[in-house]
């Protein structure tokens, strides 16, 4: 029998070795990438065509670098090589032996340069260095890669100079960004002239370096019909050589092909845009973004249809205008397809000029709108489809009445220092009020519908206020320094309430909590209230509660116990002390924060039979935890 087993093992080993020699495609994932044995074995795979190393977590980068020096020369038939996600710190020079390589991926590694030997890979078609944040230089002979079709430079923040004479690589289809630089060997915008096959996205940075607008025309952007996403960026720093006329002419000459889908213009310093920006022929444009155009004053696109109605950009779904404080005149007609409008760091005039562009808006974002003191319902009546409204940093806003927004489901008002009150639409499902220091009253135009789901109140206000309740699914009250009371004695009537958070309300009525909870609550986050936890007593948590987060700042709690059932709650109360907190036995997840005097959890955790997750933070005296418990401790 022993001889038979030995013969079988020998046969299997022989077959395994022969199979390894015939491998064509190998992918090593996770810890396997750092296995010296596995990497050395790959030297036998002489016919290998594809090698992908995808590490996760820690990998011995030095070991991998050294092994690759020996390994790659043995894999002369490789077509695909992927070394990503921090697998290497230095691009191996031995890649020069891979004459048949078509695809090379160094994305998300810490390489700082590409070796000169890279230019020997004359069959290379795809080079990806996406997310190589330390990369800053390319080989001087990069122009020899005449078959290169795809060069992904996204998120390569230190790449300031483009590969020398890259404009001669006429097979390029993907070139994610170019950076215009000065000097004899710098990249000029005219270098884009012969790259007629470009597709996908292109970012043109450093347009402030262009002095002669004639060079822009040579870029032939209007002939590059494969471009779907175009980003144009000037410098955000003012220079003495700046000329408004030059910037206008440069942008005018950079008119792209009309099939463009997404356009972003950043730090353009002209007061107006050329007519092509927003021109109806761009009928495939879906997203338009303007950022940091601080001198921009007017945006005019006047076009009328057969009925005399001004219309433009029939497929545009999103407009974002950010940091354009001088924009005061917008006349772009109706955009029926517009769904999302975002206005940040602009004037009230700009907001009011554009808010009427579409009755089909589903989301509206207003942030740091200067001069905005109130929002009138008359201006919102046409927004019958609006489902989400975000208002933040509007420090002059005092009044907000939005009951006409009949479709509104989500409302977030954050850091509006002077906001005193608002009248909210009755159909709202999620409501957030964050750090609105002057907030005093909340009203609803009519009785709420049964599907109202979530209210969040989060205010550092100076006056007492009371909160009227609705049938909710989720209620969150956070960091309300002066929030005093709410009808907690009626919580049991909120049968739809499943999630509740009441944290950081130091002036909360001392009668809360009193042991009355929504009967179907499953998630509760509570603590840092006026009433110390040591005085909460029996809380009668419902058996539906499975996730509990406790914030123990100044709680006085020194230990925990478990309530096994309702009988124990009512008959065995003498076993608890005022410094002991009773946990329900139904818990699946428990999170504890800032319990400075709790030393032990071992016994109580043994009684929480269904507990699967334990998170502990800032409990400095805690010493014992059972080894079988799955937990995170910080």
C-alpha positions as CSV (number, residue, x, y, z in Angstrom):
1,X,0.0,0.0,0.0
2,X,2.8,2.4,0.9
3,X,4.5,1.8,-2.6
4,X,1.2,2.6,-4.3
5,X,0.7,5.9,-2.5
6,X,4.3,6.8,-3.2
7,X,3.9,6.1,-6.9
8,X,0.7,8.1,-7.0
9,X,2.3,11.1,-5.3
10,X,5.2,11.0,-7.8
11,X,2.8,10.9,-10.7
12,X,0.8,13.8,-9.5
13,X,3.9,15.9,-8.9
14,X,5.2,15.1,-12.4
15,X,1.8,16.1,-14.0
16,X,1.7,19.3,-11.9
17,X,5.1,20.3,-13.1
18,X,4.3,19.6,-16.7
19,X,1.0,21.6,-16.4
20,X,2.9,24.5,-14.9
21,X,5.2,24.6,-17.8
22,X,2.2,24.9,-20.2
23,X,0.6,27.8,-18.3
24,X,-0.5,30.7,-20.6
25,X,-2.2,33.1,-18.1
26,X,-1.4,33.5,-14.3
27,X,-2.9,35.9,-11.8
28,X,-1.6,36.1,-8.3
29,X,-3.9,37.9,-5.9
30,X,-3.4,39.1,-2.3
31,X,-0.6,37.4,-0.3
32,X,0.4,35.2,-3.1
33,X,2.1,38.2,-4.7
34,X,4.6,38.1,-1.9
35,X,5.3,34.4,-2.0
36,X,8.9,33.9,-3.1
37,X,8.3,30.2,-3.9
38,X,5.3,30.9,-6.2
39,X,7.2,33.7,-8.0
40,X,10.3,31.6,-8.5
41,X,8.2,28.8,-9.9
42,X,6.9,31.1,-12.6
43,X,10.3,30.9,-14.2
44,X,9.3,27.5,-15.5
45,X,6.3,29.0,-17.3
46,X,8.3,29.8,-20.4
47,X,5.2,30.1,-22.6
48,X,3.3,32.5,-20.3
49,X,1.3,35.2,-22.1
50,X,-0.3,37.1,-19.2
51,X,1.0,37.8,-15.7
52,X,-1.2,39.8,-13.3
53,X,0.0,40.6,-9.7
54,X,-2.8,42.2,-7.6
55,X,-1.7,42.4,-4.0
56,X,-4.0,43.4,-1.1
57,X,-2.6,44.5,2.2
58,X,1.1,44.4,3.0
59,X,3.6,43.0,0.5
60,X,7.4,42.7,0.7
61,X,8.0,45.2,-2.1
62,X,11.8,44.8,-2.0
63,X,11.4,41.0,-2.4
64,X,9.1,41.4,-5.3
65,X,11.4,43.9,-7.0
66,X,14.3,41.6,-6.7
67,X,12.4,38.5,-7.9
68,X,11.1,40.4,-11.0
69,X,14.6,41.2,-12.0
70,X,15.3,37.5,-12.3
71,X,11.8,36.5,-13.5
72,X,10.9,38.8,-16.4
73,X,13.9,37.9,-18.6
74,X,12.6,34.3,-18.5
75,X,9.1,35.2,-19.7
76,X,10.0,36.4,-23.2
77,X,6.6,35.7,-24.7
78,X,4.6,37.9,-22.3
79,X,1.9,40.0,-23.9
80,X,0.3,41.3,-20.8
81,X,2.0,42.4,-17.6
82,X,0.1,44.1,-14.7
83,X,2.0,45.1,-11.5
84,X,-0.6,47.3,-9.6
85,X,-1.7,48.4,-6.2
86,X,1.6,49.1,-4.5
87,X,3.2,45.8,-5.7
88,X,6.4,47.6,-6.8
89,X,8.3,50.8,-6.0
90,X,10.6,50.8,-9.0
91,X,9.7,49.9,-12.6
92,X,11.9,46.9,-13.5
93,X,14.5,47.7,-16.1
94,X,14.4,44.0,-17.2
95,X,11.1,44.7,-19.0
96,X,13.4,45.5,-22.0
97,X,13.4,41.7,-22.6
98,X,9.7,41.6,-23.2
99,X,9.7,42.4,-26.9
100,X,6.2,41.0,-27.5
101,X,4.5,43.0,-24.6
102,X,1.3,44.7,-25.7
103,X,-0.2,45.8,-22.3
104,X,1.7,47.2,-19.3
105,X,0.0,48.4,-16.2
106,X,1.8,50.1,-13.3
107,X,-1.4,51.8,-11.8
108,X,-1.4,52.7,-8.2
109,X,2.2,51.9,-7.5
110,X,4.9,54.2,-6.0
111,X,7.2,54.3,-9.0
112,X,8.8,57.7,-9.6
113,X,10.0,57.3,-13.1
114,X,9.8,54.9,-16.1
115,X,13.1,53.3,-17.2
116,X,14.7,54.3,-20.5
117,X,14.4,50.6,-21.5
118,X,10.7,51.0,-21.8
119,X,11.2,52.6,-25.2
120,X,12.5,49.2,-26.5
121,X,9.0,47.8,-26.3
122,X,8.1,48.8,-29.8
123,X,5.0,46.5,-29.8
124,X,3.5,48.1,-26.7
125,X,-0.1,49.3,-27.2
126,X,-1.3,50.2,-23.7
127,X,0.6,51.9,-20.9
128,X,-1.3,52.6,-17.7
129,X,0.1,54.6,-14.8
130,X,-3.2,55.7,-13.3
131,X,-2.9,56.8,-9.7
132,X,0.9,56.8,-9.7
133,X,1.1,59.9,-7.5
134,X,4.9,59.9,-7.2
135,X,5.6,59.5,-11.0
136,X,7.2,62.6,-12.5
137,X,9.3,61.6,-15.5
138,X,9.3,59.6,-18.7
139,X,12.1,58.2,-20.9
140,X,13.6,60.7,-23.4
141,X,13.1,58.2,-26.1
142,X,9.4,57.7,-25.4
143,X,8.6,58.7,-29.0
144,X,9.9,55.3,-30.2
145,X,6.7,53.7,-28.9
146,X,5.1,54.2,-32.3
147,X,2.4,51.6,-31.7
148,X,1.2,53.0,-28.5
149,X,-2.6,53.5,-28.5
150,X,-3.5,54.0,-24.8
151,X,-1.7,56.2,-22.3
152,X,-3.6,56.6,-19.0
153,X,-2.2,59.5,-16.9
154,X,-5.1,60.1,-14.6
155,X,-4.2,61.2,-11.1
156,X,-0.5,61.5,-11.8
157,X,-0.2,64.8,-9.9
158,X,3.6,65.2,-10.2
159,X,3.7,64.7,-14.0
160,X,4.3,68.3,-15.2
161,X,6.2,67.6,-18.4
162,X,4.7,65.4,-21.1
163,X,6.8,62.7,-22.8
164,X,9.0,64.3,-25.4
165,X,7.4,64.5,-28.9
166,X,4.4,62.6,-27.8
167,X,2.5,64.5,-30.6
168,X,4.2,62.2,-33.1
169,X,2.5,59.0,-31.7
170,X,-0.4,59.3,-34.1
171,X,-1.9,55.9,-33.1
172,X,-2.8,57.3,-29.7
173,X,-6.5,56.8,-28.9
174,X,-6.4,57.4,-25.2
175,X,-4.5,60.3,-23.7
176,X,-6.2,61.3,-20.4
177,X,-4.3,64.5,-19.9
178,X,-1.8,66.9,-21.3
179,X,0.1,69.7,-19.5
180,X,1.2,72.7,-21.5
181,X,4.7,73.7,-20.6
182,X,7.2,76.4,-21.8
183,X,10.6,75.9,-23.3
184,X,11.9,74.2,-26.5
185,X,11.1,70.7,-25.2
186,X,7.8,71.7,-23.6
187,X,4.5,70.4,-24.7
188,X,2.6,72.8,-26.9
189,X,-1.1,72.8,-27.6
190,X,-0.3,72.4,-31.3
191,X,1.2,69.0,-30.5
192,X,-2.4,67.7,-30.4
193,X,-2.8,68.5,-34.1
194,X,-2.0,65.0,-35.5
195,X,-3.6,63.0,-32.7
196,X,-6.9,62.6,-34.7
197,X,-7.7,59.2,-33.2
198,X,-8.2,60.5,-29.6
199,X,-11.2,59.1,-27.9
200,X,-12.8,59.1,-24.4
201,X,-11.5,61.9,-22.0
202,X,-8.9,64.6,-22.3
203,X,-7.8,67.1,-19.8
204,X,-5.8,70.1,-21.1
205,X,-3.9,71.8,-18.3
206,X,-1.8,74.9,-18.3
207,X,-3.8,76.9,-20.9
208,X,-2.5,80.1,-19.3
209,X,0.9,79.2,-20.9
210,X,-0.6,79.8,-24.4
211,X,0.3,83.2,-25.7
212,X,-0.6,82.9,-29.4
213,X,-4.2,81.8,-29.9
214,X,-3.2,80.6,-33.4
215,X,-1.6,77.6,-31.7
216,X,-5.1,76.7,-30.3
217,X,-6.5,76.4,-33.8
218,X,-3.7,74.0,-34.7
219,X,-4.9,71.6,-31.9
220,X,-7.8,70.7,-34.2
221,X,-10.2,69.8,-31.3
222,X,-13.1,70.3,-33.6
223,X,-11.9,67.3,-35.7
224,X,-11.6,64.9,-32.7
225,X,-15.1,63.5,-32.8
226,X,-14.2,60.6,-30.5
227,X,-13.7,62.8,-27.5
228,X,-16.6,62.5,-25.0
229,X,-15.1,64.3,-22.0
230,X,-13.1,67.5,-22.2
231,X,-11.6,69.5,-19.3
232,X,-9.9,72.8,-19.9
233,X,-7.8,74.3,-17.1
234,X,-6.0,77.6,-16.7
235,X,-3.8,78.5,-13.7
236,X,-5.6,79.5,-10.5
237,X,-2.8,82.1,-9.8
238,X,-3.0,85.6,-11.3
239,X,0.0,86.6,-13.4
240,X,1.0,90.0,-14.6
241,X,1.1,88.8,-18.2
242,X,-2.6,87.9,-18.0
243,X,-4.7,89.2,-20.9
244,X,-8.5,88.8,-21.0
245,X,-8.6,89.1,-24.8
246,X,-6.0,86.3,-25.1
247,X,-7.9,83.9,-22.8
248,X,-11.1,84.6,-24.7
249,X,-9.4,84.0,-28.1
250,X,-7.8,80.8,-26.8
251,X,-11.1,79.4,-25.6
252,X,-12.8,80.4,-28.8
253,X,-10.2,78.6,-30.8
254,X,-10.5,75.4,-28.7
255,X,-14.1,74.7,-29.9
256,X,-14.5,70.9,-29.6
257,X,-16.4,68.5,-31.8
258,X,-20.2,68.8,-31.4
259,X,-20.4,65.2,-30.2
260,X,-18.9,66.2,-26.8
261,X,-20.8,64.9,-23.8
262,X,-19.1,66.4,-20.8
263,X,-17.3,69.8,-20.6
264,X,-15.5,71.4,-17.6
265,X,-13.8,74.8,-17.7
266,X,-11.7,75.8,-14.7
267,X,-10.0,79.1,-13.8
268,X,-10.9,80.8,-17.0
269,X,-10.5,84.6,-16.3
270,X,-12.5,86.1,-19.1
271,X,-15.7,88.0,-18.4
272,X,-17.7,86.2,-21.1
273,X,-17.5,82.9,-22.9
274,X,-17.3,82.4,-26.7
275,X,-20.7,81.6,-28.3
276,X,-19.8,77.9,-28.7
277,X,-20.1,77.4,-24.9
278,X,-23.8,76.4,-24.6
279,X,-24.4,76.5,-28.4
280,X,-27.3,74.3,-29.5
281,X,-25.2,72.2,-32.0
282,X,-23.7,70.5,-28.9
283,X,-26.9,68.5,-28.7
284,X,-25.1,65.5,-26.9
285,X,-23.8,67.5,-24.0
286,X,-25.0,66.0,-20.7
287,X,-22.9,67.7,-18.0
288,X,-21.4,71.2,-17.9
289,X,-19.2,72.5,-15.1
290,X,-17.6,75.9,-14.5
291,X,-15.1,76.2,-11.7
292,X,-13.1,79.2,-10.4
293,X,-14.0,81.5,-13.2
294,X,-13.8,84.6,-10.9
295,X,-14.1,87.3,-13.6
296,X,-17.0,85.7,-15.4
297,X,-19.9,88.1,-15.6
298,X,-22.3,87.0,-18.4
299,X,-23.4,83.7,-19.8
300,X,-25.6,84.3,-22.9
301,X,-26.9,81.7,-25.4
302,X,-29.8,83.1,-27.3
303,X,-31.5,80.6,-29.5
304,X,-35.3,80.3,-30.3
305,X,-37.3,77.3,-31.6
306,X,-40.1,77.5,-34.1
307,X,-42.5,78.7,-31.4
308,X,-40.3,81.5,-30.4
309,X,-39.3,79.8,-27.1
310,X,-35.6,80.1,-26.2
311,X,-34.1,76.6,-25.9
312,X,-30.6,75.2,-25.8
313,X,-28.7,71.9,-25.0
314,X,-31.5,69.4,-25.4
315,X,-29.8,66.6,-23.5
316,X,-28.0,68.5,-20.7
317,X,-28.8,66.9,-17.4
318,X,-26.4,68.7,-15.0
319,X,-25.0,72.2,-14.6
320,X,-22.4,73.0,-11.9
321,X,-21.3,76.5,-11.3
322,X,-18.7,76.9,-8.5
323,X,-16.6,79.8,-7.3
324,X,-17.8,82.3,-9.9
325,X,-18.7,85.2,-7.6
326,X,-19.1,87.9,-10.3
327,X,-21.5,86.0,-12.5
328,X,-24.6,88.2,-12.6
329,X,-26.3,87.7,-15.9
330,X,-27.5,84.3,-17.2
331,X,-29.6,83.9,-20.2
332,X,-29.6,80.4,-21.5
333,X,-33.2,79.8,-22.2
334,X,-35.1,76.6,-21.2
335,X,-33.3,73.3,-20.8
336,X,-36.1,70.8,-20.4
337,X,-33.7,67.9,-19.8
338,X,-31.9,69.5,-16.9
339,X,-32.1,67.3,-13.7
340,X,-29.3,68.6,-11.4
341,X,-28.3,72.2,-10.7
342,X,-25.4,73.0,-8.4
343,X,-24.6,76.6,-7.4
344,X,-21.6,77.2,-5.0
345,X,-19.9,80.4,-4.1
346,X,-21.9,82.5,-6.5
347,X,-24.2,85.5,-6.1
348,X,-27.9,85.5,-5.3
349,X,-28.5,87.1,-8.7
350,X,-26.9,84.1,-10.5
351,X,-29.0,81.6,-8.6
352,X,-32.3,83.4,-9.3
353,X,-31.3,83.8,-13.0
354,X,-30.7,80.1,-13.6
355,X,-33.2,78.5,-11.3
356,X,-36.0,78.9,-13.8
357,X,-34.1,77.2,-16.6
358,X,-35.9,73.9,-16.1
359,X,-39.1,72.6,-14.5
360,X,-37.6,69.0,-14.5
361,X,-35.0,69.5,-11.7
362,X,-34.8,66.6,-9.3
363,X,-31.9,67.9,-7.3
364,X,-30.8,71.5,-6.4
365,X,-27.6,72.4,-4.5
366,X,-27.1,75.9,-3.1
367,X,-23.9,76.5,-1.1
368,X,-22.4,79.9,0.0
369,X,-24.8,82.0,-2.1
370,X,-23.9,85.6,-1.3
371,X,-26.8,87.9,-0.6
372,X,-29.4,85.1,-0.2
373,X,-31.7,86.2,2.7
374,X,-34.8,84.2,1.9
375,X,-36.2,81.7,-0.6
376,X,-39.7,82.6,-1.8
377,X,-42.2,80.0,-2.7
378,X,-43.1,81.9,-5.9
379,X,-39.6,81.1,-7.3
380,X,-40.0,77.4,-6.5
381,X,-43.5,76.8,-7.8
382,X,-42.3,75.4,-11.2
383,X,-40.0,72.9,-9.5
384,X,-42.7,70.2,-9.1
385,X,-40.3,67.4,-9.7
386,X,-37.6,68.4,-7.2
387,X,-36.9,65.5,-4.9
388,X,-33.7,66.6,-3.1
389,X,-32.6,70.0,-1.9
390,X,-29.2,70.9,-0.3
391,X,-28.6,74.3,1.3
392,X,-25.3,75.0,3.1
393,X,-23.1,78.0,4.2
394,X,-25.8,80.5,3.2
395,X,-25.0,82.7,6.2
396,X,-27.5,85.5,5.2
397,X,-30.4,83.1,4.8
398,X,-33.1,83.8,7.4
399,X,-36.3,82.3,6.1
400,X,-37.1,79.2,4.1
401,X,-40.6,78.3,3.0
402,X,-40.7,75.4,0.6
403,X,-44.1,73.8,1.1
404,X,-44.8,74.2,-2.7
405,X,-42.1,71.5,-3.4
406,X,-44.7,68.7,-3.4
407,X,-42.2,66.1,-4.6
408,X,-39.5,66.9,-2.1
409,X,-38.2,63.8,-0.3
410,X,-34.7,64.8,1.0
411,X,-33.8,68.2,2.5
412,X,-30.5,69.1,4.1
413,X,-29.8,72.6,5.6
414,X,-26.3,72.9,7.0
415,X,-24.3,75.8,8.6
416,X,-26.8,78.5,7.7
417,X,-25.9,80.7,10.7
418,X,-28.9,83.1,10.6
419,X,-31.7,80.7,9.6
420,X,-34.5,81.1,12.0
421,X,-37.3,79.0,10.6
422,X,-38.7,77.2,7.6
423,X,-41.9,75.7,6.4
424,X,-41.2,72.2,5.1
425,X,-43.1,70.1,2.5
426,X,-45.3,67.5,4.0
427,X,-43.9,64.6,1.9
428,X,-40.3,64.9,3.1
429,X,-38.7,61.5,4.0
430,X,-35.2,62.7,5.1
431,X,-34.6,66.0,6.9
432,X,-31.2,67.3,8.2
433,X,-30.6,70.5,10.0
434,X,-26.9,70.8,10.8
435,X,-25.2,73.5,12.8
436,X,-27.8,76.2,12.2
437,X,-27.1,78.4,15.3
438,X,-30.2,80.7,15.1
439,X,-32.8,78.0,14.2
440,X,-35.9,78.5,16.3
441,X,-38.9,76.8,14.6
442,X,-39.9,74.0,12.3
443,X,-43.3,73.9,10.6
444,X,-45.1,71.6,8.1
445,X,-47.6,73.0,5.6
446,X,-50.1,70.2,6.0
447,X,-50.4,66.9,7.9
448,X,-47.6,64.5,6.8
449,X,-48.2,61.6,4.5
450,X,-47.7,58.1,6.0
451,X,-44.4,57.6,4.1
452,X,-42.4,60.3,5.9
453,X,-39.2,58.5,6.9
454,X,-36.4,60.5,8.4
455,X,-35.7,63.7,10.3
456,X,-32.3,64.8,11.5
457,X,-31.9,67.9,13.7
458,X,-28.3,69.0,14.4
459,X,-28.1,72.6,15.7
460,X,-25.9,74.7,18.0
461,X,-28.8,77.2,18.5
462,X,-29.2,79.9,21.1
463,X,-32.9,79.5,21.8
464,X,-35.1,76.7,23.1
465,X,-37.2,75.0,20.5
466,X,-39.7,72.1,20.4
467,X,-40.0,69.6,17.6
468,X,-43.3,68.4,16.3
469,X,-43.2,64.7,15.4
470,X,-44.4,62.8,12.3
471,X,-44.7,59.0,11.5
472,X,-41.0,58.3,11.0
473,X,-38.7,55.5,10.0
474,X,-35.5,57.2,11.2
475,X,-35.0,60.0,13.7
476,X,-31.6,61.6,14.4
477,X,-30.9,64.5,16.8
478,X,-27.2,65.4,17.0
479,X,-25.2,68.0,18.8
480,X,-28.1,70.3,19.7
481,X,-26.6,72.3,22.5
482,X,-29.9,74.0,23.4
483,X,-32.4,71.4,22.4
484,X,-34.5,70.9,25.5
485,X,-37.4,68.6,25.0
486,X,-39.6,66.5,22.7
487,X,-42.7,64.3,23.4
488,X,-40.7,61.2,24.2
489,X,-43.6,59.9,26.3
490,X,-45.4,59.2,23.0
491,X,-42.5,57.2,21.4
492,X,-44.4,53.9,21.6
493,X,-47.0,55.2,19.2
494,X,-44.3,55.5,16.5
495,X,-44.7,52.0,15.2
496,X,-42.8,52.7,12.0
497,X,-39.7,54.1,13.7
498,X,-36.8,51.7,13.3
499,X,-33.7,53.8,13.8
500,X,-33.2,56.6,16.4
501,X,-30.2,58.7,17.4
502,X,-30.1,61.2,20.2
503,X,-26.6,62.3,21.0
504,X,-25.0,65.5,22.4
505,X,-28.0,67.3,23.7
506,X,-26.8,68.6,27.1
507,X,-30.0,70.5,27.9
508,X,-32.4,67.7,27.1
509,X,-35.3,67.3,29.5
510,X,-34.0,65.3,32.4
511,X,-37.1,63.0,32.2
512,X,-35.6,61.4,29.1
513,X,-35.0,58.6,28.7
514,X,-37.8,57.1,30.8
515,X,-38.0,53.5,29.4
516,X,-40.5,54.2,26.6
517,X,-39.3,53.3,23.2
518,X,-40.8,52.7,19.7
519,X,-42.0,49.1,19.8
520,X,-40.2,48.2,16.5
521,X,-36.9,50.0,16.9
522,X,-33.9,48.0,15.8
523,X,-31.1,50.6,15.9
524,X,-30.5,53.0,18.8
525,X,-27.6,55.5,19.2
526,X,-27.8,57.5,22.4
527,X,-25.7,59.4,25.0
528,X,-24.2,62.6,26.2
529,X,-27.5,64.0,27.5
530,X,-28.4,66.1,30.5
531,X,-29.5,63.1,32.5
532,X,-26.4,60.9,33.4
533,X,-26.6,57.3,32.4
534,X,-26.2,56.3,36.0
535,X,-29.6,57.8,36.6
536,X,-31.4,56.2,33.7
537,X,-32.6,53.2,35.6
538,X,-34.5,50.4,33.8
539,X,-35.0,51.2,30.2
540,X,-37.3,48.3,29.0
541,X,-35.7,48.0,25.6
542,X,-37.9,46.1,23.2
543,X,-36.8,42.8,21.9
544,X,-36.6,44.2,18.3
545,X,-33.4,46.2,19.3
546,X,-30.4,44.5,17.7
547,X,-27.9,47.4,17.3
548,X,-27.0,49.7,20.2
549,X,-24.4,52.5,20.4
550,X,-23.8,54.1,23.7
551,X,-21.8,57.4,24.3
552,X,-20.6,57.4,27.9
553,X,-19.3,60.9,28.3
554,X,-19.8,61.9,32.0
555,X,-22.1,58.9,32.3
556,X,-20.9,57.6,35.7
557,X,-21.2,54.0,34.5
558,X,-18.6,51.6,35.8
559,X,-20.1,48.2,34.6
560,X,-22.6,46.6,32.4
561,X,-25.2,43.8,33.0
562,X,-27.6,41.9,30.7
563,X,-31.4,41.8,31.1
564,X,-32.3,38.2,30.1
565,X,-36.0,38.6,29.8
566,X,-38.9,40.8,30.9
567,X,-39.5,38.9,34.2
568,X,-36.0,39.9,35.3
569,X,-36.7,43.5,34.5
570,X,-39.6,43.7,36.9
571,X,-38.7,41.2,39.6
572,X,-35.0,41.3,40.0
573,X,-34.3,45.1,40.1
574,X,-32.4,44.9,43.3
575,X,-29.5,43.2,41.6
576,X,-28.5,46.3,39.7
577,X,-26.7,49.4,41.0
578,X,-26.9,53.0,39.9
579,X,-23.5,52.6,38.3
580,X,-24.5,49.6,36.2
581,X,-26.1,49.8,32.8
582,X,-28.5,47.1,31.7
583,X,-28.1,45.8,28.1
584,X,-30.9,43.9,26.3
585,X,-30.0,40.3,25.4
586,X,-31.3,40.7,21.8
587,X,-28.2,42.7,20.7
588,X,-26.3,41.6,17.6
589,X,-24.1,44.7,17.5
590,X,-22.8,46.8,20.4
591,X,-20.7,50.0,20.2
592,X,-19.2,51.7,23.3
593,X,-17.7,55.2,23.3
594,X,-16.0,57.1,26.1
595,X,-16.7,55.0,29.1
596,X,-13.8,56.1,31.2
597,X,-14.5,54.0,34.3
598,X,-15.5,50.6,32.8
599,X,-12.9,48.0,33.5
600,X,-14.5,44.7,32.5
601,X,-16.8,43.3,29.8
602,X,-15.9,39.6,29.9
603,X,-18.8,38.4,31.9
604,X,-21.5,40.5,30.2
605,X,-20.3,39.5,26.7
606,X,-20.7,35.8,27.6
607,X,-24.4,36.5,28.3
608,X,-24.9,38.3,25.0
609,X,-25.3,35.0,23.0
610,X,-26.2,36.6,19.7
611,X,-23.6,39.3,19.7
612,X,-21.6,39.3,16.4
613,X,-19.9,42.7,16.4
614,X,-18.3,44.8,19.2
615,X,-16.7,48.2,18.7
616,X,-15.0,49.9,21.6
617,X,-13.4,53.4,21.5
618,X,-11.9,55.6,24.3
619,X,-12.4,53.2,27.2
620,X,-9.0,53.5,28.8
621,X,-9.5,51.3,31.8
622,X,-11.0,48.3,30.0
623,X,-8.7,45.3,30.4
624,X,-10.4,42.0,29.7
625,X,-12.1,40.7,26.5
626,X,-12.7,37.1,25.7
627,X,-10.6,35.7,22.9
628,X,-13.6,34.4,21.0
629,X,-15.2,37.8,20.6
630,X,-14.9,39.6,17.3
631,X,-14.3,43.2,18.1
632,X,-12.5,46.4,17.2
633,X,-10.9,48.4,20.0
634,X,-9.5,51.9,19.6
